[in-house]
């Protein structure tokens, strides 16, 4: 007789796949002790930079013990949505002022939230006695750890999650529930395939990466998105080579052999039109601009991930790239 839990998991997987999620896994709502200790050390060393919220008591309580969420979750549905596109690869290869692939299209928070709301509606109808709550970076949930624990991916040396057929260019989302769905079967767990490769570690120009660890304070993504302090950012930008990145950075993913395999063999593409590059990325008028007015910035980047940094930081990043390359 088929285990009813597996029947439920199969139903949930079908529901999520219909919304375009390529990865669907299940994990217990529990953070392993080794990961808790790593997070504690990361906080003690203040590797989070000025992202002070990461160390707040309420954030730690949610991340480690799932406190104050309106439910006591027993399980986590872990989801991955591919955003890579051949069009994006071509555009990025021609960019002088580069942005991460995920930022070429619309804001994934908005898109995945819409998809998640449709999933939640169905789940609540099918399982009326249980609670479900989605997170797309909207809660201090350890999404990477939980998704790794679901067994559908492994965490690479660059700290990104990797799938052998999809690579690492996918967004994460989680759905917490008090429905007991169990964890992965041991034989289904994808194990670490990084081996002796260290391409991601060697390519990082700021030395932000050690094996399976990252110092956010040195990460180009952090410096171009999270660090809003003009003085510190200026010193950092001039100290380290940024390889043209003005919003985020994909260097450690670009050199990953598993992403190369996806590009050459599997040809995995996003199924969501909103994640395709917006047309202005190939517009010479936009590309020639050394700065944007507030109105221009809002017009170009409305409902884009880049919208959150504002036009002042966008202009700062453009200008700092120019300064670095002129030195």
N, C-alpha and C positions, 0 to 999 in steps of 0.2 A: 504494500500500500504506500502511495506517495505521501511523504511528510507534508502536512498542511502548511507548514511554514514555507516550504519550497514552492508550493502552489501560490502562496501570497506573494513571495518574492518575484516569481515569474510574472504575475499580474502587474506588480509595481514596475518591473523592468520594461514591460511592454508599454505601459503608460508613459514612462519617461522617454523611451526611445521614439515614441510618436511625436514628442516635442523636439526631437532632434539631438538629444543627448547620446553621444557615442559610447560613453562610459557610464555604467550603473553598477554600483557595488554596495555592500552592506557591512557595517561594522558595529560593534558594541559601543555604546556611549561611554567610553572609558579611555583616558589618556594613559598609555603605559608609563611605568615609573621612570624608565630611562629617558623618555621624552620630557617628562615633567622636570627631571633633574637638569636636562639640557636647557630647557626654557628658563628655569630658575637661575642658572649660571649666566645665561645670555642677558637676563635682566640685571643681575648683580654687576656685570661688566659694562652695563649701559650701552650695549651694542645696538640698541634701538634708536640711538641718536635723540632727536627732539620729538620723537613720537611717544610723548610721555604717557598717553592713554594706555600704552601696552603694559605699563607697570602698575597701573592703578589697581587697588584691591578688588573693585567690582569686576574689572576685566580679567584679573587672575582667577577670581571665583568662577566666572563663566567658563573661561578657557580650560581650567583644570577640573572643575567639579560640576559644571553645567548648572550653576546656581541662578535663581531669580529669572527663570525663562518662561514662567507660566505653565511649565510642565516639567515632569521629572523624566527626561528621556532615557529610554532603555537601548534604543538603536539609532543609527544614523544611516540615511540613504545618501550615498556619495555619488555625485554626478560630475561628468566632464563633457564640455562642449567645445568642439574643434573650431578654431578661428583662422587657421592658416588658409591662404589662397595663393595660387600661382600669380594672380594679378598683383597681390601685395608684395610678393617676392620680387617681381620685376620692378615695381615702383621703388621699393626700398633700395635696390641695388643701384639706382640712379640718383638717389637723394644725397645732397651735401649736408643738409641739416636733418638728421635722422630721428625718427620716432619709432617706438616699439611697434611691432606688427599689430598687437592687440588694439592700438590706438588709431589705426587707420580708418576704422569704421565708427559705428555708433557705440555708445556706452553700454558695455556688457551688463552692468548692474541693472539698467532699465530693461534690456531685452530678456535676460535670464529671470528677472523678477516676474515679468509677464508670463513667461513659460511656466515658472514655478507656481504662480497663482492658479493657472489652469490645472496643473498637476494636483495641487492641494485641494482644489474643489472636488476632483474625482476621488481622491483618497478619503476625504471626509465623508463623501457619500457612500463609498464602499465599506468604510470602517468607522461608522458613526460613534462608536464607543471609545475612540482614541483621538489623541491630539497630534497635530503635525505643525511644524514651524520651519520655514525656509530661511536660509542665510546665504546672501551673496555679498560677502565682505561687510554685511550690515551688523554682524555680531562679532565679538572677539572670540570666535570659534577657531580652534586649531584645525582648519580645513585640510591642510596638507597632511598632518599626522593622521587624521581620521581616514582620509582617502587612502593613504598608504596602508593603514591597518585593514582596510576593506579588501586588500589583496589585488586590486585591479591595476595597480601601477607599482613602481618602486621609486624611492626618492634618490635622485642622482647626487653626485658629488657637488654640483652647483646648487643644491637644495631644491631644485625644481623636480616635479613629478614627471616620470617618463613611462610611456607605454611602448612596447616593442614595435607596434604597427602604426601608432598614431604620433609617436614622438612626444614632444612636450608643449606644443602650441595648442593648449586647450584651457578653457576657463573652468573654474571650480564652483560648485554650489553644493550645499548640504541641506538635507531635510531631517530635522530632529523629530523623533516620535516616541511615544510611550508604548507603542506596539513592539512586541518582542520579535525581531526578525533574525536574530542570531548574527554570527560573523561568517567569514569566508571558510570554505572547505580548504583544509591544508593543501590538497593537491591542486587547487585552483589559484593559489597565491603566486603572483608574479614576483620572482626574487630579483635581487640586485644584479644588473647586467653591466655595471660600469667597469668591472674588472680593474686592470692596471691603467686604464685610460685616465689622463689628467688634462686633456685639451681645454676643458672649461676653466680649470684652475690657472693654467698658464696664459690664457688669452686675456684674463681680466687685467686691465692696465692700472687699476688702483690697488690691487692686492686685497680686494674685499673678500675673496674666497679662500677657505681652507677646505679640506675634505669634509663634506657634509655640513659645513658651517659657513655662515655669512656674517660679516660685520656691516650692518646697514649703513653705518656712518661713512663708509668708503665706497658704497655701491653707487654707480652712476644713476641708476633708477631713483635711489633715495635723493641724491644730490640735485637731480633735475625736477623732482616732483615734490618730495616731502620737505626738503630743506628750504625754507622761505627766508632765512636770515641772510641779508645781502652781504655782510662782511665775511661770514664763514663760507658762504657759497663762492664768493669771488676768490678767496684764498684757495679753496679746494679745486675750483675749476682751473686756476692757473697752475696749481701744483701738479695736477694729474692730467694726462692725455685722455680725452673723452671720445676720440675717434669719430667726432662729428655728431654725437648723440645730443639732442636737445630736449627729448622727453622719453624717459625710460632708457633701456638698453637691452639688446638681445645677443650680445657678443657670446656669452657662455652657452646660449642655446644654438647659435649659428654654427659653432664648431662641433657640436655634439653629433657623433656618428649616427645616432638613432634618428635625429632630424634629417640628416643627409639621406638616410635610407627612405624616409617618408617622401622626400622630395623626388628622389630618383626612381624608386620602385613602387611604393604603395600609392603615390599620387593622391594622398588624402586631402580633401578640400572641405571648407566649411559649407554647411547646408543652409546657412542663414544669410540672406542678402544684405541685412543690416551690418554684417561684419566685413563686408567687402569694402575696399578703399573708397573714400569719397572722391568725387571728380576733381576737386581743387588740387589734389596732390600732384596732378600732372599739368596744372594751369601755370604757364610761365609767369603770369602776372603775380600770382601768389608766391611762387618760388623765388622771385626776385626781391620780395619785401624783406628788409632788414629789421623791421618792427611792425607791429600792428596797433591800430587804435583800438580802444575798447569796443567800439561798434564793429570794426572789422573782425576782431577776435570772436565776439559773440555770434557774428554771422557765420563764420567758418566753423566754429567748434561747438555750436549749440547741440546738446545731447551727445557730445563726444566725451571720452575719458579725459581729454586735454582740457575741457571746460573747467575742471575743478581747480586748476592751478592759477587761473586768471591771466589777463593779458600782461600784467607787470612781470610775472615770473617767466612767461613765454618769451617776452622781449629780453629779459635778463639772460635767459639761456642762449638765445640767438646771439646776443652781443658778446657773451663770454666765449662762445665758440669762435667768433671772429677774432677776439683778443688773443685767444690761445694759438690760433693758427697764424696770426701775424707776428707772434713772438719768435 
